Amino acid sequence: MKHFIVIFLSISLLANNAFAQNKSELRGVVRDSKTGEKLIGVVISIKGSSYGTATDFEGEFKLKINQPLPITLVVTYLGYAKTEIKVE
């Protein structure tokens, strides 16, 4: 079974004064760990919630986070091992 890794490009924190809570945006690229090929349609979700997204045609994703860190991302893709990644 193949494995894959997620490379995080940036995490940006935005202050929302109206609701006095922090919002974050997580961006990254998902690549095959052996070939380095970008993977299309990989599902990235926040463990224990209904928030999630999928990678685009460049293997990139953007995910808005409405809860405080740390969180655990669950990364799934057909034919690959399910992976959990803690983001602090």
Backbone as a chain_set.jsonl record, in Angstrom:
{"seq": "MKHFIVIFLSISLLANNAFAQNKSELRGVVRDSKTGEKLIGVVISIKGSSYGTATDFEGEFKLKINQPLPITLVVTYLGYAKTEIKVE", "coords": {"N": [[0.839, -1.172, 0.0], [0.548, 2.222, -0.817], [1.96, 5.19, 0.613], [1.364, 8.568, 1.696], [2.35, 12.01, 1.992], [1.791, 15.154, 3.608], [2.601, 18.407, 2.813], [2.876, 21.352, 4.425], [2.195, 24.607, 3.436], [1.487, 27.144, 4.461], [0.113, 28.673, 7.413], [-2.289, 30.852, 8.222], [-3.352, 33.299, 10.507], [-6.298, 34.914, 11.338], [-7.807, 37.645, 12.842], [-11.025, 38.003, 14.076], [-12.857, 40.514, 14.851], [-15.584, 41.011, 15.292], [-16.753, 38.726, 16.353], [-14.937, 38.007, 18.218], [-13.147, 35.823, 18.079], [-10.582, 33.558, 16.999], [-9.702, 32.854, 13.642], [-8.394, 30.569, 11.359], [-6.498, 29.813, 8.448], [-5.543, 27.081, 6.68], [-3.167, 26.019, 4.43], [-1.901, 23.895, 1.88], [0.0, 21.29, 0.168], [-0.467, 18.101, -1.243], [1.463, 15.261, -1.703], [2.691, 12.271, -3.295], [4.605, 10.088, -1.377], [6.672, 8.558, -2.393], [7.081, 9.122, -5.176], [6.796, 11.864, -5.376], [4.834, 13.054, -6.788], [2.101, 15.282, -7.272], [-1.087, 14.942, -5.751], [-4.418, 14.588, -6.813], [-7.678, 15.34, -5.656], [-7.549, 14.399, -3.028], [-8.872, 13.913, 0.193], [-9.105, 16.079, 2.886], [-9.77, 16.434, 6.207], [-11.018, 17.753, 9.345], [-10.49, 16.076, 12.253], [-13.143, 14.721, 14.123], [-14.989, 16.612, 13.404], [-17.183, 18.213, 10.966], [-15.894, 19.62, 9.062], [-14.041, 20.037, 6.09], [-12.073, 19.495, 3.069], [-10.938, 19.13, -0.353], [-8.115, 18.283, -2.406], [-7.025, 20.253, -5.225], [-6.516, 20.411, -8.86], [-3.826, 20.832, -8.849], [-2.911, 19.567, -6.666], [-3.186, 21.032, -4.402], [-4.565, 22.474, -1.376], [-6.978, 24.307, 0.614], [-8.063, 25.167, 3.775], [-10.371, 26.357, 6.022], [-10.217, 27.046, 9.449], [-12.103, 26.95, 12.296], [-11.682, 26.615, 14.973], [-9.696, 26.406, 17.965], [-6.141, 25.728, 17.849], [-4.424, 22.881, 19.191], [-5.223, 20.803, 16.331], [-6.341, 17.804, 14.678], [-5.677, 16.572, 11.534], [-7.281, 14.548, 9.148], [-6.31, 12.584, 6.546], [-7.276, 11.246, 3.538], [-7.286, 8.977, 0.751], [-8.087, 7.158, -2.097], [-6.654, 3.972, -2.353], [-4.421, 4.587, -0.914], [-2.748, 4.814, 2.288], [-4.654, 5.778, 5.118], [-4.054, 8.785, 6.835], [-3.209, 10.53, 9.802], [-2.612, 13.76, 10.961], [-1.187, 15.893, 13.29], [-1.734, 19.263, 13.976], [-0.237, 22.0, 15.339]], "CA": [[0.0, 0.0, 0.0], [1.323, 3.457, -0.891], [1.768, 6.182, 1.667], [1.531, 9.917, 1.2], [2.661, 13.003, 3.003], [1.252, 16.488, 3.377], [3.562, 19.474, 3.059], [2.116, 22.564, 4.714], [2.809, 25.813, 2.912], [1.31, 28.246, 5.397], [-1.052, 28.775, 8.285], [-2.471, 32.269, 8.515], [-4.323, 33.545, 11.567], [-7.046, 36.141, 11.112], [-8.626, 38.037, 13.996], [-12.373, 38.418, 13.723], [-13.268, 41.351, 15.981], [-17.03, 40.965, 15.517], [-17.099, 37.575, 17.183], [-13.85, 37.847, 19.184], [-12.55, 34.501, 18.037], [-9.563, 33.428, 15.964], [-9.955, 31.98, 12.511], [-7.15, 30.238, 10.691], [-6.598, 29.169, 7.153], [-4.449, 26.142, 6.478], [-2.938, 25.743, 3.013], [-0.842, 22.923, 1.696], [0.081, 20.458, -1.029], [-0.347, 16.682, -0.928], [2.304, 14.571, -2.678], [3.045, 10.873, -3.068], [5.882, 10.08, -0.667], [7.71, 7.876, -3.175], [7.336, 9.748, -6.476], [6.72, 13.318, -5.281], [3.744, 13.509, -7.649], [0.979, 15.926, -6.584], [-2.272, 14.094, -5.808], [-5.666, 15.299, -7.057], [-8.87, 14.772, -5.035], [-7.302, 13.88, -1.683], [-9.783, 14.531, 1.159], [-8.489, 16.515, 4.133], [-10.831, 16.855, 7.115], [-10.636, 17.935, 10.739], [-10.99, 14.949, 13.042], [-14.184, 15.04, 15.082], [-15.873, 17.676, 12.924], [-17.662, 18.007, 9.605], [-15.137, 20.507, 8.187], [-13.066, 19.371, 5.251], [-11.889, 19.964, 1.708], [-10.211, 18.186, -1.204], [-7.079, 18.93, -3.2], [-7.405, 20.627, -6.585], [-5.739, 19.781, -9.924], [-2.406, 21.031, -8.558], [-2.63, 18.882, -5.408], [-3.216, 22.024, -3.335], [-5.821, 22.61, -0.645], [-7.179, 25.433, 1.512], [-9.046, 24.753, 4.768], [-10.611, 27.331, 7.089], [-10.31, 26.393, 10.754], [-12.849, 27.803, 13.217], [-11.474, 26.145, 16.337], [-8.301, 26.632, 18.367], [-5.156, 24.658, 17.693], [-4.102, 21.918, 18.141], [-6.245, 19.997, 15.671], [-5.811, 16.657, 13.951], [-6.189, 16.43, 10.182], [-7.392, 13.18, 8.64], [-6.034, 12.652, 5.112], [-7.663, 9.976, 2.923], [-7.23, 8.919, -0.71], [-8.278, 5.784, -2.546], [-5.422, 3.244, -2.669], [-3.339, 5.054, -0.047], [-3.009, 4.636, 3.71], [-5.248, 6.911, 5.823], [-3.037, 9.39, 7.668], [-3.623, 11.587, 10.72], [-1.511, 14.715, 11.186], [-1.511, 16.868, 14.323], [-1.298, 20.62, 13.667], [-0.175, 22.772, 16.593]], "C": [[0.889, 1.241, 0.0], [1.016, 4.339, 0.31], [1.908, 7.555, 1.052], [1.817, 10.853, 2.339], [2.002, 14.32, 2.624], [2.35, 17.479, 3.726], [2.773, 20.75, 3.26], [2.885, 23.771, 4.201], [2.669, 26.974, 3.884], [0.067, 28.053, 6.252], [-1.179, 30.26, 8.6], [-3.584, 32.438, 9.537], [-4.974, 34.896, 11.325], [-7.889, 36.438, 12.344], [-9.972, 38.528, 13.499], [-12.932, 39.186, 14.908], [-14.756, 41.248, 16.287], [-17.425, 39.827, 16.444], [-16.026, 37.259, 18.217], [-13.318, 36.426, 19.241], [-11.546, 34.45, 16.892], [-10.041, 32.494, 14.867], [-8.621, 31.758, 11.815], [-7.455, 29.666, 9.334], [-5.347, 28.331, 6.963], [-4.353, 25.854, 4.994], [-1.814, 24.738, 2.89], [-0.936, 22.205, 0.37], [0.227, 19.016, -0.574], [0.418, 16.009, -2.069], [2.476, 13.106, -2.294], [4.43, 10.847, -2.445], [7.007, 9.411, -1.45], [8.077, 8.633, -4.441], [7.372, 11.266, -6.42], [5.605, 13.913, -6.125], [2.634, 14.132, -6.802], [-0.274, 15.093, -6.797], [-3.542, 14.927, -5.873], [-6.811, 14.586, -6.329], [-8.653, 14.105, -3.689], [-8.217, 14.628, -0.71], [-9.03, 14.817, 2.449], [-9.617, 17.025, 5.017], [-10.279, 17.004, 8.53], [-11.299, 16.833, 11.54], [-12.014, 15.43, 14.063], [-15.104, 16.169, 14.664], [-16.335, 17.349, 11.505], [-16.931, 18.911, 8.612], [-14.118, 19.71, 7.387], [-13.007, 19.981, 3.875], [-11.179, 18.87, 0.92], [-9.168, 18.958, -1.997], [-7.578, 19.196, -4.612], [-6.492, 19.93, -7.608], [-4.23, 19.965, -9.763], [-1.994, 20.337, -7.262], [-2.674, 19.8, -4.201], [-4.579, 22.056, -2.643], [-5.782, 23.844, 0.232], [-8.283, 25.028, 2.472], [-9.166, 25.815, 5.844], [-10.861, 26.577, 8.388], [-10.976, 27.364, 11.719], [-12.728, 27.34, 14.659], [-10.009, 26.333, 16.691], [-7.417, 25.425, 18.085], [-4.845, 24.091, 19.063], [-5.348, 21.229, 17.575], [-5.561, 18.806, 15.026], [-6.488, 16.594, 12.6], [-6.217, 14.957, 9.818], [-7.289, 13.286, 7.115], [-6.336, 11.286, 4.511], [-7.658, 10.102, 1.404], [-7.287, 7.454, -1.108], [-6.943, 5.138, -2.932], [-4.237, 3.632, -1.81], [-3.729, 4.822, 1.408], [-3.61, 5.92, 4.289], [-4.198, 7.451, 6.788], [-3.659, 10.453, 8.56], [-2.411, 12.448, 11.044], [-1.964, 15.735, 12.208], [-0.91, 18.212, 13.922], [-1.376, 21.426, 14.957], [0.085, 24.229, 16.307]], "O": [[1.873, 1.302, 0.738], [-0.043, 4.239, 0.93], [2.513, 7.696, -0.012], [1.564, 10.541, 3.502], [1.695, 14.561, 1.457], [2.953, 17.404, 4.796], [2.069, 21.188, 2.351], [4.069, 23.94, 4.491], [3.628, 27.712, 4.11], [-0.886, 27.373, 5.87], [-0.271, 30.853, 9.181], [-4.63, 31.797, 9.442], [-4.289, 35.9, 11.131], [-8.607, 35.566, 12.832], [-10.045, 39.371, 12.605], [-13.425, 38.586, 15.864], [-15.149, 41.386, 17.445], [-18.352, 39.973, 17.241], [-16.191, 36.334, 19.013], [-13.069, 35.889, 20.32], [-11.652, 35.211, 15.93], [-10.696, 31.484, 15.125], [-7.814, 32.681, 11.705], [-8.527, 29.109, 9.097], [-4.228, 28.831, 7.077], [-5.345, 25.486, 4.365], [-0.884, 24.728, 3.697], [-1.822, 22.469, -0.443], [0.961, 18.733, 0.373], [0.072, 16.161, -3.241], [2.415, 12.749, -1.118], [5.34, 11.517, -2.935], [8.18, 9.678, -1.189], [9.259, 8.775, -4.753], [7.921, 11.901, -7.32], [5.443, 15.132, -6.176], [2.265, 13.598, -5.756], [-0.505, 14.59, -7.897], [-3.725, 15.858, -5.088], [-6.903, 13.36, -6.379], [-9.495, 13.321, -3.249], [-8.323, 15.852, -0.785], [-8.402, 13.932, 3.031], [-10.343, 17.942, 4.631], [-9.226, 16.463, 8.868], [-12.52, 16.676, 11.51], [-11.791, 16.41, 14.773], [-15.912, 16.642, 15.463], [-15.932, 16.343, 10.922], [-17.307, 18.965, 7.441], [-13.428, 18.837, 7.914], [-13.788, 20.873, 3.543], [-10.858, 17.812, 1.462], [-9.325, 20.156, -2.233], [-8.43, 18.477, -5.134], [-5.784, 18.981, -7.27], [-3.447, 19.324, -10.465], [-0.862, 20.496, -6.806], [-2.258, 19.418, -3.107], [-5.603, 21.714, -3.235], [-4.715, 24.364, 0.558], [-9.343, 24.584, 2.03], [-8.183, 26.144, 6.507], [-11.612, 25.603, 8.425], [-10.478, 28.469, 11.937], [-13.591, 27.647, 15.481], [-9.165, 26.409, 15.798], [-7.866, 24.278, 18.082], [-5.004, 24.814, 20.046], [-6.371, 21.095, 18.247], [-4.342, 18.8, 14.848], [-7.716, 16.565, 12.511], [-5.294, 14.21, 10.139], [-8.076, 13.984, 6.476], [-5.742, 10.283, 4.907], [-7.97, 11.151, 0.841], [-6.608, 6.613, -0.517], [-6.193, 5.687, -3.738], [-3.155, 3.064, -1.959], [-4.908, 4.653, 1.721], [-3.14, 7.018, 3.992], [-3.529, 6.682, 7.479], [-4.538, 11.196, 8.123], [-1.334, 11.943, 11.358], [-3.0, 16.376, 12.032], [0.268, 18.296, 13.572], [-2.431, 21.525, 15.584], [0.17, 25.034, 17.234]]}, "num_chains": 1, "name": "protein.A"}
